[in-house]
Amino acid sequence: MLSIPANDYRELAKKRLPKQLFDYIDGGSYDERTLAENSSALSRIELRQKVLVDVSDIDFTTSLLGTDYDLPLALAPVGLAGSFARRGEVQAVKAADKHNIPFCLSTLSICSMEEIADHASKPFWYQLYMIRERNIVNNMIKRAAAVGCETLILTVDLPFPGARYRDVRNGMYGDDSLWNKLKRLYQFVSHPRWLFDVGIKGGPVVFGNLVDELSMANSMAHLQAWVSSQFDPSVSWQDLAWVREQWQGKLIIKGVMTADDARLASEYGVDGIIVSNHGGRQLDTVPATINAIEGVVQAAGANVDVMMDSGIRSGLDILKARAMGADGCLIGRAWVYALAARGEEGVDQLLTNLKEELRIAMALTGNQSAKGIARDSIIRP
C-alpha cells in the first residue's frame, strides 16, 4: 500500500528540526548545483512502458556482495543521524532489518557501533574515513569486526570537507563564538518537541564512535577541529591496499565517479564500489551519479558490485539506476527526513512505499525481477 513519498517527509522534517540540523542534511556545497542535478538527471530519464507481460509475481530479491536482500537498496551512512531523532541510528537499523536491507553506520554517528550491534538483528555495514593516525583507523576496524560487521565502506572523497555555506550561515560550523552559541540555543529552544525527544530523552548526544578521540564528544566545534586535524589529504591507493590488508571482510570504496578510478579500485581488490558525489556535499558541479554509473560499471568488471547514491528519492529512481547497471542504490537524505518526521515508523513507511513504487514501475515496464531489470526499460535524453 502506498503511503507518503520521500519529499513529503522532507517537509515534515523541516518543520520539526532546528534550522541548522535541517540545513545540515538538506544542503550541499558551494551553489548546490550538483545537489540539484543529482535528482534532475534522474527525472530526465524516461521509462519505456511495456504491456501484456505477466507481472503477477514481482521478485525484488537482490544480491549484494554475495548476500541476498529483499530490495536493491541500502540505508547510506549519514553523520549525526542520532541528532535527528532519539537514538536515531538505532531506530533506522531496526527498520532496515525489518525490510532485510543493509544499514550503513557512519563513523560520525551519534550511536556507537557497539550500541547498534546490541539492537541489530542482522550484520550491518560500517563506514570508515581514513584518519591521519592509523592506529585510530586500525582500532575502528577491529571494533567493527568485534561487533560482527561483515562489510566495511571506506569513504575516499573527503580529503577536505566541502564548502557547505548553509552550515556556516546558520552557525553549525565556524568559531564557537557567543553569537554562534546564541544562534544554536535559539534554534533548539524554538523546537521544544525536538529538544525533548533528542536533547533531553535521547542522550547522550555524543559522537559515539569517537568518545576516546574527542575531548568533548558532544561539541561541533571540537568535531570540526578534529576533522581538520585528522582527515588525511595525503591518502592514496597504497592506503586502500593497507586497509584491504587489515580488513578480512567485504570492502567497499565510496566516492568513485570515473572509470579510471573504478579500474584502479578493482585492481586493489575491493569487493564493491559506490558511485557517489557525497550527495552534492563535496565538489560542486561534478556530474550527477546517474550520469557516471555506466562508465564505472563497465570499468569495474564482473567481480565488483557497483552501487550508487545521491538523488535517489523513489522506486522509479531505483529502477532507473538498475537499468543503468547499478547492482543497488543507497538513500541518505530520504531516510533521515523520514526518521526526523516519524522515527522508526517513518523509515519503515518510507521503505514500504519505495518497494510499492518499485513494484508498480517494474510491472509497467514489464520487469518480473529486480535482478533482470533491462537496459531497454529506460530512454536516455
Stockholm file with secondary structure:
# STOCKHOLM 1.0

chainA/1-381         MLSIPANDYRELAKKRLPKQLFDYIDGGSYDERTLAENSSALSRIELRQKVLVDVSDIDFTTSLLGTDYDLPLALAPVGLAGSFARRGEVQAVKAADKHNIPFCLSTLSICSMEEIADHASKPFWYQLYMIRERNIVNNMIKRAAAVGCETLILTVDLPFPGARYRDVRNGMYGDDSLWNKLKRLYQFVSHPRWLFDVGIKGGPVVFGNLVDELSMANSMAHLQAWVSSQFDPSVSWQDLAWVREQWQGKLIIKGVMTADDARLASEYGVDGIIVSNHGGRQLDTVPATINAIEGVVQAAGANVDVMMDSGIRSGLDILKARAMGADGCLIGRAWVYALAARGEEGVDQLLTNLKEELRIAMALTGNQSAKGIARDSIIRP
#=GR chainA/1-381 SS CCCCCHHHHHHHHHHHSCHHHHHHHHCCSTTCHHHHHHHHHHHHSEECCCCSCCCSSCBCCEEETTEEESSSEEECCCTTGGGTSTTHHHHHHHHHHHTTCCBEECTTCSSCHHHHHHHCSSCCEEEEECBSSHHHHHHHHHHHHHTTCCEEEEECSCSSCCCCHHHHHTTSSSCCCHHHHHHHHHHHHTCHHHIIIIIITSCCCSCGGGTTTCSSTTCHHHHHHHHHHHBCTTCCHHHHHHHHHHCCSEEEEEEECSHHHHHHHHHTTCSEEEECCGGGTSSTTCCCGGGTHHHHHHHHCTTSEEEECSSCCSHHHHHHHHHTTCSEEEESHHHHHHHHHHHHHHHHHHHHHHHHHHHHHHHHTTCCBSTTCCGGGEECC
#=GC SS_cons         CCCCCHHHHHHHHHHHSCHHHHHHHHCCSTTCHHHHHHHHHHHHSEECCCCSCCCSSCBCCEEETTEEESSSEEECCCTTGGGTSTTHHHHHHHHHHHTTCCBEECTTCSSCHHHHHHHCSSCCEEEEECBSSHHHHHHHHHHHHHTTCCEEEEECSCSSCCCCHHHHHTTSSSCCCHHHHHHHHHHHHTCHHHIIIIIITSCCCSCGGGTTTCSSTTCHHHHHHHHHHHBCTTCCHHHHHHHHHHCCSEEEEEEECSHHHHHHHHHTTCSEEEECCGGGTSSTTCCCGGGTHHHHHHHHCTTSEEEECSSCCSHHHHHHHHHTTCSEEEESHHHHHHHHHHHHHHHHHHHHHHHHHHHHHHHHTTCCBSTTCCGGGEECC
//
